[in-house]
Amino acid sequence: TQHYWDEAAWLVLDSLHLPLDLDAAHWSAKLTPGEITLVTGLIRRRCLEHIPTAYLLNRAWFMGQPYYVDERVLIPRSPFAELIAQHFEPWYGTDTPPTSILDIGTGSGCLAIALAQHFPEAEIGACDISMDALSVAARNVRDYQLEDRIELYQSDLLDNLKDETGAPLRFDLIISNPPYVDPAEAEDMPQEYHHEPAMALYAPNQGLALIERMLDTASEHLSPDGYLFVEVGNGRRLIDQTWPQHRLSWIEMHNQEAALFMIAHSDLANWRG
């Protein structure tokens, strides 16, 4: 398929430090013995060990930009790209953009970086429970020279996000792509997923445990007119069955495989799962 061809081309070209849009006229160029060994070794590991190409190359692409990745973080993939590109309209307008934004579970930092680039006047916070993940995020933040725009926090969801007085830090917009996969589904996942950090994929209570914790505490960290957006994979039906009494607004996305909901601060204030 085109997908496999694109991945093979990416693996070969990137490993040889060649542009991904290399002219087809050069495809018949001969490789040196060392280059052949390098490329065939990577292909072998991709096919036999099922290691994702992004980990083999330590590079992933998100919203058209490259990011350093390794097995300490998930490979970037998120429907948030669509909302970021649209500047979260219609919830925010060009004359009323969010001035402070938080990315919960930042991983590689790609969402926080994209937010900083699309909202140049906003202060960006990004948190993760994993210090390993924060090390990767810090590397990417440095690569994009955004150290003065993005503040990284080590925090279990929102637990550690407090100012010097102990008061909760507040944001106009909070987004999160939390762990939401039911651990019972782990054995059925493609082998490639087994190379990603389990703590970033799986959550107890059929994948809902961390989402529920977020919903229980997010109102303390949102400004009065703020919104929380959460990606939940294929969990829409289960969430609607579990919390039918609450006002979650499901976002229509071009990628219908990944569900994403929004809830306003006013509705979160009375939330109790």
RAJOSUL-V746653 format. One record per backbone hydrogen bond with DSSP energy under -1.0 kcal/mol. CO is the residue of the C=O (numbers start at 1). NH is the residue of the N-H. Records with the same first field share a line. If there is no record, write none. Layout:
CO = NH + NH
This chain:
1 = 5
2 = 6
3 = 7
4 = 8
5 = 9
6 = 10
7 = 11
8 = 12
9 = 13
10 = 14
11 = 15
12 = 16
13 = 18
14 = 17
19 = 22
23 = 26
24 = 27
26 = 29
32 = 36
33 = 37
34 = 38
35 = 39
36 = 40
37 = 41
38 = 42
39 = 43
40 = 44
41 = 45
42 = 46
43 = 47
44 = 48
45 = 49 + 51
52 = 56
53 = 57
54 = 59
60 = 67
62 = 65
65 = 62
67 = 60
70 = 73
78 = 81
79 = 82
80 = 84
81 = 85
82 = 86
83 = 88
84 = 87
86 = 89
88 = 92
99 = 123
100 = 172 + 173
101 = 125
102 = 175
103 = 127
106 = 109
109 = 113
110 = 114
111 = 115
112 = 116
113 = 117
114 = 118
115 = 119
119 = 122
123 = 101
124 = 151
125 = 103
126 = 153
127 = 105 + 106
128 = 155
130 = 134
131 = 135
132 = 136
133 = 137
134 = 138
135 = 139
136 = 140
137 = 141
138 = 142
139 = 143
140 = 144
141 = 146
142 = 145
146 = 149 + 150
149 = 124
151 = 126
153 = 128
155 = 157
156 = 159
158 = 161
160 = 162
161 = 169
163 = 166
167 = 163
171 = 223
172 = 227
173 = 102
174 = 229
175 = 104
176 = 231
181 = 203
182 = 185
183 = 186
186 = 189
190 = 193
191 = 194
192 = 195
193 = 196
197 = 200
198 = 201 + 202
201 = 180 + 181
203 = 207
204 = 209
205 = 208
208 = 212
209 = 213
210 = 214
211 = 215
212 = 216
213 = 217
214 = 218
217 = 220
218 = 221
221 = 171
223 = 226
226 = 265
227 = 174
228 = 263
229 = 176
230 = 261
232 = 235
233 = 259
235 = 239
236 = 240
237 = 241
238 = 242
239 = 243
243 = 246
246 = 248
249 = 262
254 = 256
255 = 258
259 = 232
260 = 251
261 = 230
262 = 249
263 = 228
264 = 268
265 = 269
268 = 271
